[in-house]
Amino acid sequence: MDKVIPASASDESKAMVVANMDGAYYRVVSRHEWGAMAPLSQERLQGPARKAVIHHTALWHCRGPKDCQDQLTYIQNMHIQKRGFSDIGYNFLIGEDGTVYEGRGWGVVGAHVKGNNHDSIGIAFMGNFNDESLSAAALSSARQLLQSGVSLGHLLPMYVLQGHRDLASTECPGTMLYEALKLLAQH
């Protein structure tokens, strides 16, 4: 079982540190900590997700807590006000430094790929990965987040990992990130 350890009080990202069963650590910033608005409504997944769908935000690469929080707020506002979603569409988002930001979180139906939200979680990497590579820190945190999802029972052990483009006509998650998906595969 994963263990959550409060980060130090001086940590400017106010992140929780999560330790996986294998001893690896990654930081998670809660919705409250990044200043998310409350969702307008919320629907729970009916059991563990069968798929993990990878996205990019196709926006700027966030390189620190303030920059990432600004992007999260921008995305949540856009998803609610312009797209008519009840909340930010993704379950989790990951910054270039490897910090994981809680979107809708575990066990909640996302709004990240039409027709595929009721059996999946959506993970978005913050930035545009059409021409830029994914950082090692972001890749490592994504791998650990997926492992946590399995160990916590939110993601099936034999989940299918897909890019957004596998399920819809889009460039998302960008050419460079799509190529990196094989590095995230669990088997």
N, C-alpha and C positions, 0 to 999 in steps of 0.2 A: 504494500500500500504506500502511496506517496505521502510524504510528510511535508507540511507547510511550516516554514520558519519565518517569523517576522523579520524583515530587514531592519538594519540599524536606523535609529531615529534621524541620523544625519543624512541618510540616503535621499537625495533630492528627487528620485523617481517615486518614492514611497511604495516601493514594490514589495510584494511577498516573495520569498524565495522558496521554491518547491524543489524538494529532493526526491528523485526517482528511486525505485528499488535498487537500481544499479549504482546509486551514489552520485549521479550527475545532478547538477543544479541548474535551474533557470529562474528568471525573475518574471513575476506576473503582477501587472498593475491592474487593480480592480476598476470597475466602472465608476465607483464613487471617487476613487483617487484621481482618475483622469477627468472627472467632471461631467460624466454622461448625464443626459436628461433621462428621466424615468421613461420606460417604454409605454407607448399608448395602449398596447395590449401585448399578450404573450401566449404562445402555444407551446406545450411541452412535446418533445419527441415521444413516441410510443415505444420505448425500449432503446437499446444501444444503436448508434448510427452504423449503417452498413458501408458508408462511403465517407471519405475525407476529400473535399474539393478545394484545390489550391487556386488562389487568385492573386493578382497584384492590384494595387489601388490605382495604378497608372497616373499617380501624382508625384510630388517631389519625394526624394529620399529623406526620411527624417533621421537626424543624426544626434538627437538628444531628447530628453524628457519634454521640454517645452515645445520643441518643433513637432514631436510626435503627438502631443496632446492637442496642438493646434490642428493637425491633420485629422485626428479622430473627431474633434468637434465639427470640423468642416464636413466630413463624410456623414456623420450622424444627421446634421442639419440638412444636407443634400438628400439623403435617403428618405427622411421624413417629409420635408417640405416639397421637394421636386418629384420624387418617385412615389410618394404616397405610402411608404413603408411605415410600420408601427415603431421602428427602432433602426439602429444601424444594422445593415444586412448581414454582416459576418459574425461568426461565433467568436473568433479571435483574430487579432491583427498582430504582426510582428515587425518591430523596427530593425533598422540596420545593425544596431548594437546587440541584437538578440533579445531585447526586452519584449515580453509577450503582454499584450493589452487585451483585457477582457472586453469582448463585444457583447453578444447575446449570452455567451457562456455555454457551459455544458448542458445538454439535455433540453435545449430550446430550439424550436424550429427557426431556421434562418430565412433570409430573403436574398440569397446569393446566386442561385441558378434556377430559373423558372422550371417547374415540373420535377425538381430533384431536391427540394428542401426538406421533405418529410422523412427522409432516410439518410441524411448526411449532415456533416458539419462543414462550415466554410471557414477556411483560414486564408487571410489576405496578408501578403507581404507589402509593406508600405514603401511605395516607390514605383518607378516604371522600369520593368525588366525586359523591354524589347531589345535594348542594346547594352544594358549594364548587367553585370553578374551579381549574383546573390552573395552576401557576406557569409563567411564561415560561421560567425556567431548566430546569424539569423537561421541558417540551415540547421545548426546544432539545436537551437531552441525549438524549432519546428519538430525535429525528430523526437526530442524529449517530451514535447507537448502531446504528440501522437501516442507515445508510449504511456504517458499518464492517462490519456483517454481510455486506453485499453485496460490498464491496471485498475482504474476507478470504475470500470464497467459502463462507460459512456460511449465507447467505440468497440465494435466487435473485434476480436483478436485477428480475424482474417478479413479486415476491412479492405475495400478497394480504394486506392489512391488515384485521383484523377485531376487533371487540369480543367479549368472552366471550359477551355476549347474542346475538350472531349465530349462535352454535353450540350454545347451551343455554338453558334456561328460567331466566333469572336477571336481576337488575338490573345486574349487573357489566358494565361498569366504572363504573357510576354515570352518571346523566343528563348531568352537566356534562362529564365526561371523554369520554363517547360522542360528544357534540357536537363535541369538539375533535379527534376522529380525522381529520376531513377536513384538518386542518392538518398531520397527519403523513404524509398520502398522498404517495408518491414520484412520482406522475405524474398 
